[in-house]
Amino acid sequence: MADDARQRILDAAFREFSLNGKAGARMQAIAERAQVNQAMLNYYYKSKDDLYMEIVRQSVYRCHKDHPKLLNLSQEAQRQSILDHIERDIRFWAANEDLLRLTLHDLLAGGEGMKLALREMLGDEEMRADAAKMMTGGLFRSKDPSQVMLHFTSLTLLSLIPLEAIREIYSSSASNAEFLEARIAAVRDLLEHGLFSEQTPGGKSAPNGEIQ
């Protein structure tokens, strides 16, 4: 029963934080959603900060648990793995609107959760080795890892935030599924012809070696 109560608290907290952000979330509302009293909530989590960071940690795991391992792959295999992972990311965010809202709230409040996600993702020794190999091996046109990371983030997570508004402006008659497939195809095309260096099949070089 204790594990059940804890999971109800986590589920309720995720919902409350995704709707209202960390600043707007209330511990009393979380307790009511979880159908526990305040004393039980405080038994598991002493503060809103503790509970928020637990939600962030679980969310980071959901986002990055299937991150591809690129070390020891050929450059062409690395390129294909990245394209496939970007597609998986877009599908993931499209299917998890509650997590998208939580992440947006987090970014607007300073990016506490995003910083944790990046530290965990790049703090792993194998991930750092992957990043160094890709940067020095000429896979990307940009040699600045921060720019490459921003390209990935803007084309996946951030590109879905204004999706409904853009669809409405252009009066798209496509279904949600059709629009998502078109978005994935457009992102893959942009990556293949803009992100990867000319040494990689599908890459198109720019005079300064950066994305045009």
C-alpha positions in Angstrom: 0.0 0.0 0.0 2.9 2.4 0.7 4.3 2.0 -2.8 0.8 2.6 -4.2 0.5 5.8 -2.2 3.9 7.0 -3.3 3.0 6.3 -7.0 -0.3 8.2 -6.6 1.7 11.1 -5.2 4.1 11.1 -8.1 1.3 10.8 -10.7 -0.6 13.7 -9.1 2.6 15.8 -8.8 3.4 15.3 -12.5 -0.1 16.4 -13.4 0.0 19.4 -11.1 3.5 20.5 -12.2 2.7 20.1 -15.9 -0.4 22.2 -15.6 0.9 25.0 -13.3 4.7 24.8 -13.3 6.8 24.6 -10.2 5.9 28.1 -9.0 2.2 27.6 -9.5 1.9 24.1 -8.2 0.5 23.6 -4.7 1.3 20.7 -2.4 -2.3 20.7 -1.1 -3.6 20.2 -4.6 -1.1 17.4 -5.1 -2.3 15.7 -1.9 -5.9 16.0 -3.0 -5.2 14.6 -6.4 -3.3 11.7 -4.9 -6.0 11.1 -2.3 -3.6 11.3 0.6 -3.4 13.6 3.6 -0.7 16.3 4.0 1.1 14.3 6.6 1.6 11.4 4.2 2.7 13.7 1.4 5.3 15.2 3.7 6.4 11.8 4.9 7.5 10.9 1.3 8.6 14.4 0.2 9.6 17.1 2.7 9.2 20.0 0.3 7.9 21.0 -3.1 11.5 21.3 -4.3 12.2 17.7 -3.4 9.1 16.5 -5.1 9.7 18.6 -8.2 13.2 17.3 -8.6 12.0 13.7 -8.3 9.5 14.4 -11.1 12.2 16.0 -13.2 14.6 13.0 -12.7 11.8 10.6 -13.8 11.0 12.8 -16.8 14.7 12.9 -17.8 14.8 9.1 -17.7 11.7 8.9 -19.9 13.2 11.2 -22.4 16.7 9.8 -22.6 16.5 6.1 -21.6 16.8 5.1 -25.3 19.6 7.5 -26.3 21.6 5.8 -29.1 25.1 4.6 -28.4 27.3 5.9 -31.3 30.8 4.9 -30.2 32.6 2.5 -32.6 30.0 3.0 -35.3 30.9 4.1 -38.8 30.2 7.7 -39.7 27.3 6.6 -42.0 25.9 4.4 -39.2 26.2 7.4 -36.8 24.3 9.6 -39.2 21.5 7.1 -39.6 21.3 6.5 -35.9 21.0 10.2 -35.2 18.3 10.7 -37.8 16.3 7.7 -36.3 16.7 9.1 -32.8 15.6 12.6 -33.8 12.5 11.0 -35.4 11.9 9.0 -32.2 12.2 12.2 -30.1 9.6 14.1 -32.2 7.2 11.2 -31.9 7.9 11.0 -28.1 7.1 14.7 -27.5 4.1 14.6 -29.8 2.7 11.7 -27.7 3.5 13.2 -24.3 1.9 16.7 -24.3 1.9 16.7 -20.5 5.7 16.3 -20.4 6.0 18.9 -23.1 4.1 21.4 -20.9 6.2 20.5 -17.9 9.4 21.1 -19.9 8.1 24.4 -21.2 7.2 25.6 -17.7 10.7 24.5 -16.6 12.5 26.4 -19.4 10.5 29.6 -18.7 11.5 29.4 -15.0 15.2 29.0 -15.7 15.6 25.5 -17.0 16.3 23.6 -13.8 15.1 20.4 -15.3 16.7 20.9 -18.7 20.1 21.5 -16.9 19.7 18.3 -15.0 18.8 16.5 -18.3 21.9 17.8 -20.1 24.2 17.1 -17.1 22.9 13.5 -16.9 23.1 13.0 -20.7 26.6 14.5 -21.1 27.9 13.5 -17.7 28.1 9.8 -18.8 31.7 8.9 -19.9 30.4 7.0 -22.9 28.3 9.9 -24.0 31.2 12.3 -23.7 33.3 9.9 -25.8 30.5 9.8 -28.4 30.3 13.6 -28.6 34.0 14.0 -28.9 34.3 11.4 -31.6 31.5 13.0 -33.6 32.8 16.5 -33.3 36.4 15.7 -34.2 35.5 13.1 -36.8 33.8 15.6 -39.1 30.3 14.2 -38.8 28.8 17.7 -38.3 29.4 20.8 -40.2 29.5 22.8 -36.9 32.4 22.0 -34.5 30.6 23.7 -31.6 28.8 21.1 -29.5 26.5 23.7 -27.9 25.3 24.7 -31.4 24.6 21.1 -32.4 22.7 20.5 -29.2 20.6 23.7 -29.8 19.9 22.4 -33.4 18.6 19.1 -32.0 16.5 20.7 -29.3 14.9 23.3 -31.6 14.0 20.7 -34.2 12.4 18.3 -31.7 11.1 19.6 -28.4 10.8 23.3 -29.3 9.4 22.8 -32.7 6.2 21.2 -31.3 5.3 24.0 -29.0 3.8 26.3 -31.7 2.6 23.4 -33.8 -1.2 23.9 -33.3 -1.0 27.7 -33.8 0.9 27.2 -37.1 -1.5 24.6 -38.3 -4.4 26.9 -37.7 -2.8 29.9 -39.4 -2.1 27.9 -42.5 -5.5 26.1 -42.3 -3.9 22.7 -42.7 -6.5 20.0 -43.7 -4.1 17.2 -42.7 -4.9 15.1 -39.8 -2.7 15.2 -36.7 -1.0 11.9 -37.8 -0.4 13.2 -41.4 0.9 16.5 -40.1 3.3 14.7 -37.7 4.6 12.5 -40.6 5.2 15.6 -42.7 7.0 17.3 -39.9 9.3 14.3 -39.4 10.1 14.1 -43.1 10.9 17.8 -43.1 13.2 17.6 -40.1 15.1 14.6 -41.5 15.6 16.4 -44.8 16.8 19.5 -43.0 19.3 17.5 -40.9 20.6 15.5 -43.9 21.2 18.6 -46.0 22.1 21.1 -43.3 23.5 19.5 -40.1 25.9 16.9 -41.4 29.2 17.7 -43.1 30.0 17.2 -46.8 32.1 14.2 -45.8 28.8 12.4 -44.8 26.5 11.0 -47.5 23.6 13.4 -47.9 25.4 16.4 -46.4 25.6 19.6 -48.4 28.5 21.9 -47.6 28.3 25.6 -47.0 31.3 28.0 -47.7 32.0 28.5 -44.0 31.2 24.9 -42.9 28.2 25.9 -41.0 24.5 25.5 -41.6 23.1 27.9 -44.1 
